[in-house]
Amino acid sequence: MGTWGFEPWANDDAADWYAGFWTAEDKPGYITSAILTAEPEDDEGELETVRAASHLLAALGRVYIWPIERIDEARAAVDRAIQLLTQAISPEDPYGFLDLWDDDPEIKEAIEFEIGALKEIQRPGE
């Protein structure tokens, strides 16, 4: 994986995912599918894809922005993204994600920020 920063768009896997996003006909489905079907234990790049999708989900996955008939799909993706990202920066780190980053504290801070953004929309209106 080529990386050039800690942001959820600053690596090859994310850049490829964003390129696909712009050509996808079903943009909400493209976002949620990246999260709901991710298997980071099988592919280390999938966590970067989850981060990329989560970035857009945190901005768009809100009532009045997201298609209301698909809000449950967005909520499921938010829950799963929080779970995956939390595991990735946990001491147990089942994916070896932090090892890829040489346990750099900046990546952990970046992901904690991303988790916080997702938690803000986790349960809109509650």
Steps between C-alpha positions, in 0.01 A plus 500: 500500500637837403426772753576869510308612806275397787174624349240249378576595139881505514585150379471289187208284619291804593587684179388200297178477700423871451557465126241222496261709708482774238405255228257293710133534408384409851714727715326420833536129425864544402572661836311253716616195307865592555437491873244223537688250281852583619709209622817668626632178649533372140626819334698766684396767248135462589539706816621792290195450278280498811667823612435660161135393497457601864627847422217553253251320722580732791424799277201364310343227716256733670126539488413769241815423298498121460209346305247447778386164363860378551574654839501159673774387260702810590451436872616140464809621312574759769481234771725263306751771412530598867553134589765439233692821564490452877641148461772628268642732765440273798792339683385164359486641141379180330588634156862603556400849386715692745799286404465628144536850641788407734270582794518870411284689753379737226309225321330405824405865560366530145283191540377611842388825333323301227325282758387815681351639179311175445372496857353847449263356239467153648143558614361819344229667700564303816 
